[in-house]
Amino acid sequence: MTEHATQVVLFDDGLSRFGPLSDLRASFEQRLGALTCVERARIVLGRVDAVYPLEHLQPVCMERHGSVGLSVSQLPAGDGDVILINGTLDSLEDVATLGANAVRSSADGRLALARLARREAERVLERPAQWERGATTAQRAPLAHGNLVSAPWDLLNRLERSLPADIALLSRSGEWGDRSTAGVHRFGHHALFIDPTAKVLPGAVIDTTDGPVLLAAGSVIRPGAIVTGPVAVLDHATILDRAQVKARSVIGPWCKVGGEVGSVVLQGFSNKAHDGHLGDALVGEWVNIGAGTCNSNLLNTYGEVSTRLDAAGTTERTGRAFYGGVIADHAKIAILVALNTGSTIGTGSMIAVARPPTFVQRFAWMTPERTQPHRFGRFEETLRATMQRRGLVPGTAYLARLHDLHAAHASSVTGA
C-alpha cells in the first residue's frame, strides 16, 4: 500500500438490531445474503484495511481479524482518503460513483457509505450514529443502490435481490459453469455456477427457473436433493439425501442441511441434518437442530408476525406474514421440537421440550422437568467438542465474551 492509497474501513453504527445474532459478531460479519460486508468489500474493492466494531466486540474482532492483517478500531498509517462502509449495507454498487468528500445516506438518515479525508473520517468513526457532526463539509446524497439491513425480517425481505447479486459477485472468482454430471436433473434459464471442487451426485435436482444457484468450493449435493434457486451453497456445505432447499436460501460454510428449508440464512458451521421444516429464519454458527424439529413461519390467522429480539425489548411488528425467527449461536435443539412463529432462540440455549416459548433467553437449559441456567462449564465442554469436530478451538477472547454473556443473562433464566 502506498502512502496516499485509499483505505477501506467497515464500521458498525449500532443502529441495526439482530438480537442474539449480534452477541458474537459485528454487523459487518453478519451474512446479509450470501456474503458478509467484509467478504463483499474484498470482492468488489479488493481490500479491507480496518473494521470498527462496537466496543464490547472489539476483543473478539481483534482475535478474529487481527491475524489476517486487519486493523481493529484504528486506522492504519497513511494520509489518503478513507472509504467508510456501514457494515449492514447489502450492496456496494454506489462505490463506483462515489467521489471525494461525498456521503451516501439511507432513507432514514443513517450513514451508508462515504469517501472522506482521513481527519474527517476519524471524526465520523468516533460516533458513526451521529455522523453529521463529523462530516460537516461532505457532499450528501441518498443511497442509490442497496439498503441498510435494520433487523432480521428486513434481511429476509432483501434476499430476493441481494442473494442473486451476491451470487454474481462470487461467480467472478473463477471459471465456473454448469458442471452437473450424468444423472443430475437440471432445468431453468438462470445461471448454475458449480465450483470445480463441488460435487453434484446423480439423482439431484437443480431448478434455476426463478433464480441462480451457486455451489461453492467443496460443497456437496447428495442424491435425491432438490435445490430451487436463488440459492447459495457455500464452501464445504452439504445438502443431504432427499433434502429440499427452497428459494432464497443461503447455506453457510461447513453446514449440513436435510429435510425442508426455505428462505433461510445459515451463518456457518450449523447442522440441520434430519427431516423437519425450517423456514424464513436466520441461524447463527454452531447450531444443531434435531431430527423431526420444525419451525412455524406462518400464523394460522395469516396475519402479520410480531416478535421480540431481546428480553429487555418490546414485542415489535415485522411487517411480514412469513417469519420464522432467529436461532442464535451454539443453540442446541433436541428432536421433535415445535418452534413457534417468530421465535427468538438465545445464544447457548439447550431446548429439550416439545413446545418452547416464543422467546428463549440466552443460556436457558430447558427440559420437561424444569428450565434452569445452562452451567457454563457444561456449555464450554460441548462448545469445545463441537468445534473440535471441525479441527477448531475457541479463542481466548471468544470464550471471554461468552462468559460475560453467560454472567449477564443466565441469572435471568426462570424455571417452569
C-alpha positions in Angstrom: 0.0 0.0 0.0 1.4 3.4 -1.0 1.4 6.3 1.4 -1.6 8.0 -0.4 -3.6 4.9 -1.0 -7.3 5.0 -0.3 -8.2 2.9 2.7 -11.4 0.8 3.1 -13.0 0.8 6.5 -16.1 -1.0 7.7 -18.0 0.2 10.8 -20.9 -0.8 13.0 -23.1 2.1 13.9 -25.1 0.1 16.5 -28.4 1.1 14.9 -29.3 -2.3 13.4 -30.8 -4.9 15.6 -30.1 -8.6 15.1 -30.9 -9.7 18.7 -28.7 -12.5 20.0 -27.2 -13.0 16.5 -25.1 -9.9 17.3 -23.8 -11.4 20.6 -20.6 -12.7 18.9 -20.4 -10.9 15.6 -20.4 -7.3 14.4 -22.8 -6.1 11.7 -20.1 -6.4 9.0 -19.8 -10.1 10.0 -23.5 -10.9 9.5 -24.3 -12.8 6.4 -26.6 -10.3 4.7 -27.3 -12.5 1.7 -24.6 -14.9 0.5 -21.9 -12.6 1.7 -20.9 -10.6 4.8 -19.9 -7.0 4.3 -16.2 -8.0 4.8 -16.4 -10.6 2.1 -18.3 -8.3 -0.3 -15.8 -5.4 0.1 -12.9 -7.8 -0.6 -14.5 -8.9 -3.8 -15.7 -5.5 -5.0 -12.9 -3.3 -3.8 -10.1 -5.9 -3.4 -9.3 -5.0 0.2 -10.4 -4.1 3.7 -8.0 -2.2 5.8 -9.8 -1.7 9.1 -13.0 -2.6 10.9 -14.7 -0.7 13.7 -17.0 -2.9 15.8 -19.0 -1.8 18.8 -16.8 -1.7 22.0 -17.9 -4.9 23.5 -16.9 -6.9 20.4 -13.5 -5.3 19.9 -11.5 -8.1 21.6 -13.4 -10.8 19.6 -12.9 -8.9 16.3 -9.2 -8.4 17.1 -8.8 -12.1 17.7 -10.8 -12.9 14.5 -9.4 -10.3 12.1 -6.1 -9.2 13.5 -4.3 -12.4 12.4 -5.2 -11.6 8.8 -3.8 -8.1 8.9 -6.9 -6.1 9.6 -6.7 -3.1 11.9 -9.4 -3.1 14.6 -10.9 0.3 15.8 -7.9 2.2 14.5 -6.9 3.5 11.1 -3.7 2.1 9.6 -0.9 4.7 8.9 -1.5 6.8 5.8 -2.8 10.1 4.6 -5.1 9.2 1.7 -8.9 9.2 1.5 -10.9 6.7 3.5 -13.9 4.9 2.2 -16.3 4.2 5.0 -18.9 1.4 4.6 -21.7 0.7 7.0 -21.5 -3.0 7.9 -25.2 -3.5 7.2 -25.0 -2.2 3.6 -26.0 -5.1 1.4 -24.7 -3.7 -1.9 -21.6 -1.8 -2.9 -22.8 -0.6 -6.3 -22.6 3.1 -5.2 -18.9 2.9 -4.6 -18.2 3.2 -8.3 -19.8 6.7 -8.4 -18.6 7.9 -5.0 -16.4 11.0 -5.4 -14.1 12.6 -2.9 -15.7 14.2 0.2 -19.0 12.5 -0.5 -21.6 10.8 1.6 -24.4 8.4 0.8 -27.1 8.1 3.4 -30.1 5.8 3.8 -33.7 6.9 3.7 -33.8 7.2 7.5 -30.7 9.3 7.6 -28.1 6.7 8.6 -24.6 6.9 7.1 -24.3 4.1 4.5 -21.2 5.0 2.5 -18.7 7.8 2.4 -15.3 8.9 1.0 -13.7 11.4 3.3 -10.3 12.8 4.1 -8.6 11.0 6.9 -9.2 13.5 9.6 -12.9 13.8 8.8 -13.2 10.0 8.6 -11.7 9.7 12.1 -14.2 12.2 13.5 -17.1 10.2 11.9 -15.8 6.9 13.3 -15.8 8.3 16.8 -19.6 8.4 16.7 -20.9 6.9 13.4 -24.5 7.0 14.6 -24.1 10.8 14.8 -22.0 11.1 11.6 -23.3 14.5 10.6 -21.3 16.1 13.4 -18.1 14.8 11.8 -18.8 15.0 8.1 -19.6 18.7 8.2 -18.3 19.6 4.7 -19.2 16.5 2.8 -21.5 16.5 -0.2 -24.5 14.5 0.7 -26.8 12.4 -1.5 -29.2 9.5 -0.9 -28.1 5.9 -1.4 -29.0 4.8 -4.9 -28.4 1.1 -4.7 -28.8 -1.4 -1.8 -30.1 -0.9 1.7 -29.0 -0.8 5.3 -30.4 -4.0 6.8 -32.0 -3.0 10.1 -33.5 -6.2 11.5 -33.7 -10.0 10.7 -37.0 -9.6 8.9 -35.5 -6.7 6.9 -32.7 -9.1 5.8 -35.3 -11.7 4.7 -37.2 -9.0 2.7 -34.0 -8.2 0.8 -32.9 -11.8 -0.1 -34.8 -11.7 -3.4 -32.4 -9.0 -4.7 -29.3 -9.4 -2.5 -28.8 -13.1 -3.0 -28.7 -13.1 -6.8 -26.4 -10.1 -6.7 -24.0 -11.8 -4.3 -24.0 -15.0 -6.4 -23.0 -12.9 -9.4 -20.1 -11.4 -7.3 -19.0 -14.8 -6.1 -19.0 -16.3 -9.6 -16.4 -13.7 -10.7 -13.7 -15.5 -8.8 -13.1 -18.4 -11.3 -14.1 -20.2 -14.4 -17.3 -21.7 -13.0 -20.1 -23.1 -15.0 -22.7 -25.8 -15.3 -20.6 -28.8 -14.3 -23.5 -31.0 -13.4 -22.9 -34.7 -14.3 -24.9 -37.5 -15.7 -28.0 -38.3 -13.7 -28.4 -34.8 -12.4 -31.7 -33.2 -13.3 -31.1 -29.6 -14.1 -33.6 -27.1 -15.6 -34.4 -23.4 -15.7 -32.9 -20.4 -17.6 -30.9 -18.7 -14.8 -27.3 -19.5 -14.2 -25.9 -22.5 -12.4 -22.4 -21.9 -11.0 -20.6 -25.0 -9.8 -17.0 -24.7 -8.5 -14.7 -27.4 -9.9 -14.3 -28.9 -6.5 -18.0 -29.1 -5.8 -19.9 -32.4 -6.3 -23.5 -32.9 -7.5 -24.3 -36.6 -7.3 -26.8 -38.5 -9.6 -30.4 -38.1 -8.7 -30.1 -34.5 -7.5 -32.5 -31.9 -9.0 -31.4 -28.3 -9.5 -34.1 -25.8 -10.6 -32.9 -22.4 -11.8 -36.3 -21.3 -13.2 -36.7 -18.4 -10.7 -33.1 -17.6 -9.8 -29.5 -18.7 -10.0 -27.8 -21.5 -7.9 -24.2 -21.4 -6.7 -22.3 -24.3 -5.4 -19.1 -23.2 -3.8 -15.8 -24.9 -3.3 -16.0 -28.3 -1.7 -19.8 -28.3 -1.4 -21.8 -31.5 -2.0 -25.4 -32.1 -3.2 -26.4 -35.6 -2.3 -28.7 -37.9 -4.3 -32.4 -37.0 -4.3 -31.8 -33.5 -3.0 -33.9 -30.7 -4.7 -32.4 -27.2 -4.8 -34.6 -24.4 -6.1 -32.9 -21.0 -6.9 -32.0 -18.5 -5.9 -29.8 -20.5 -3.5 -26.1 -20.3 -2.5 -24.5 -23.4 -1.0 -21.2 -22.1 0.3 -17.8 -23.6 1.0 -17.8 -27.3 2.1 -21.6 -27.2 2.9 -23.6 -30.4 2.3 -27.1 -30.8 1.1 -28.1 -34.3 2.3 -30.1 -37.0 0.6 -33.7 -36.1 -0.3 -33.4 -32.6 1.2 -35.5 -29.8 -0.2 -33.7 -26.4 -0.3 -36.2 -23.9 -1.5 -35.7 -20.4 -2.9 -33.9 -17.5 -1.1 -31.7 -19.8 1.0 -28.1 -19.4 2.0 -26.4 -22.5 3.3 -23.2 -21.2 5.0 -19.8 -22.8 5.1 -19.5 -26.2 6.6 -23.2 -26.5 7.2 -25.2 -29.7 6.7 -28.9 -29.5 5.7 -31.5 -32.1 5.4 -35.3 -32.1 5.4 -37.1 -28.9 4.2 -35.6 -25.4 4.4 -36.7 -22.3 2.6 -35.9 -18.6 2.8 -33.2 -19.2 5.4 -29.7 -17.9 6.1 -27.3 -20.2 8.0 -24.3 -18.3 9.0 -21.9 -21.3 9.1 -20.9 -24.5 10.9 -24.5 -25.3 11.8 -26.4 -28.5 11.2 -30.0 -29.3 10.4 -29.2 -32.8 9.1 -32.6 -34.6 9.5 -36.2 -34.3 8.4 -38.2 -31.3 9.6 -39.1 -27.9 8.4 -37.2 -24.6 8.8 -38.4 -21.5 7.0 -38.0 -17.7 6.9 -35.3 -17.9 9.6 -31.8 -16.8 10.4 -29.4 -19.2 12.1 -26.1 -18.4 13.7 -23.0 -20.6 14.0 -22.5 -24.0 15.7 -26.3 -24.6 16.0 -27.6 -28.1 15.9 -31.3 -28.9 15.2 -32.5 -32.4 16.0 -34.5 -34.8 13.9 -38.1 -34.0 13.3 -37.8 -30.5 14.7 -39.9 -27.9 12.8 -40.5 -24.2 13.0 -43.7 -22.3 12.1 -43.2 -19.5 9.7 -46.9 -18.6 9.2 -49.7 -17.9 11.7 -52.9 -19.8 11.4 -54.6 -16.4 11.0 -52.3 -15.4 8.1 -51.7 -12.2 10.0 -48.6 -10.2 10.5 -46.0 -11.8 12.7 -44.7 -10.0 15.8 -41.6 -10.9 17.7 -39.2 -10.0 20.5 -35.5 -9.9 19.9 -34.3 -9.3 23.4 -35.6 -9.9 26.9 -35.5 -6.2 27.7 -37.1 -5.2 24.4 -40.7 -4.9 23.5 -42.7 -7.0 21.1 -42.5 -5.5 17.6 -44.2 -5.9 14.3 -42.2 -7.5 11.4 -44.3 -6.4 8.5 -44.2 -10.0 7.3 -46.8 -12.8 7.2 -43.9 -15.3 6.8 -41.3 -15.0 9.6 -39.9 -18.0 11.5 -37.4 -16.2 13.7 -33.8 -16.3 14.9 -31.7 -19.2 16.3 -28.5 -17.8 17.8 -25.0 -19.3 18.0 -24.4 -22.5 19.9 -28.1 -23.2 20.5 -28.9 -26.9 20.6 -32.4 -28.0 19.8 -33.5 -31.6 20.5 -35.6 -33.9 18.4 -39.3 -33.3 17.7 -39.4 -29.7 18.9 -42.0 -27.3 17.6 -40.8 -23.7 17.4 -43.5 -21.1 17.4 -43.8 -18.5 14.7 -41.4 -15.6 15.2 -39.3 -17.3 17.8 -36.0 -15.9 19.1 -33.7 -18.7 20.5 -30.9 -17.3 22.6 -27.2 -17.9 22.4 -26.0 -21.1 24.2 -29.5 -22.3 24.9 -30.4 -26.0 25.1 -34.0 -26.9 24.3 -35.4 -30.4 25.0 -39.1 -29.5 25.4 -41.8 -30.2 22.8 -43.0 -26.6 22.6 -40.7 -23.9 24.0 -41.9 -20.3 24.5 -41.5 -17.9 21.6 -38.7 -16.1 23.3 -35.9 -18.2 24.9 -33.3 -16.4 27.0 -29.6 -16.9 26.4 -28.1 -19.9 28.1 -31.5 -21.4 29.0 -31.4 -25.2 29.7 -35.0 -26.4 29.1 -36.2 -29.9 29.9 -39.7 -31.2 30.6 -38.9 -31.2 34.3 -37.6 -27.6 34.6 -36.0 -24.6 33.0 -32.7 -23.5 34.5 -29.5 -21.7 33.6 -27.1 -23.7 31.4 -24.0 -24.2 33.5 -21.1 -22.5 31.8 -18.7 -25.4 32.4 -21.0 -27.9 30.7 -21.7 -25.4 27.9 -17.9 -24.9 27.3 -17.3 -28.7 27.2 -20.0 -29.0 24.5 -18.6 -26.0 22.6 -15.1 -27.4 22.6 -16.3 -30.9 21.5 -18.4 -29.4 18.7 -15.6 -27.2 17.4 -13.0 -29.9 17.6 -15.0 -31.9 15.1 -14.1 -29.2 12.6 -10.5 -29.0 13.8 -11.0 -25.7 15.5 -10.6 -24.4 19.1 -12.3 -21.3 20.6 -10.1 -18.3 21.1 -9.5 -16.7 24.4 -11.4 -13.5 23.6 -14.3 -15.6 22.1 -14.6 -17.6 25.3 -14.3 -14.5 27.5 -17.2 -12.9 25.5 -19.3 -16.0 26.0 -18.5 -16.0 29.7 -19.6 -12.3 30.0 -22.8 -13.1 28.2 -23.5 -16.0 30.5 -22.9 -13.8 33.6 -25.2 -11.2 32.2 -28.1 -13.4 31.1 -28.1 -16.8 32.7 -29.3 -15.5 36.1 -32.5 -14.2 34.4 -33.5 -17.7 33.1 -36.6 -18.6 35.0 -37.9 -22.0 35.9 -41.1 -23.5 34.6 
